[in-house]
């Protein structure tokens, strides 16, 4: 029986080690590699071509969102399953738009994670009930959500400008004297409000709105 080849991308060693021990109990699963940040995750996918990537969101160098976009674009055969503590739609929708095949909360039971890995490999998708409900609700009211998210706050515009200038999330955090996690939260909100899928779209928005010069 061919095993499902899994890459774990998380900046916490204890999380990676715990998942490795968990997956080792199942004969149809094999951990083929690990990554400590988003940029390394993309490189490891290029090298190892895993079937499934377990992707954390908040990581240094390149966020899980950006890494998911890159992997989905360059290696569509590899499924990205987001494993995160974030449970609000400001994180969920941008990740799904970026190409994530599934979403699992870190508080989930072990068997749910195992089932999610098998599901995204065999069926191409997995969403826990609460995420599926949020997606259905959003689809039922697209116009009102689009209107509600049409205007960025001044802080969000500032972050878009810095993204367009080529700064990483860590550099933006240092520039604005906030945490990298807060920057990632703002970026997720911005992507949701603008219905943007890539950094390039944020740059185009910044140019169009006069936040930066072309």
Secondary structure, 3 states (H helix, E strand, C coil): CCCEEEEEECCCHHHHHHHHHHHCCCCCEEEEEEECCHHHHHHHHHHHCCCEEEECCCCCCCCHHHHHHHHHHHCCCCEEEEEECCCCHHHHHHHHHHCCCEEEECCCCHHHHHHHHHHHHHCCCEECHHHHHHHHHHHHCHHHHHHHCCCCCHHHHHHHHHHHCCCCHHHHHHHHCCCHHHHHHHHHHHHHHHCCCCHHHHHHHHHHCCCCCC
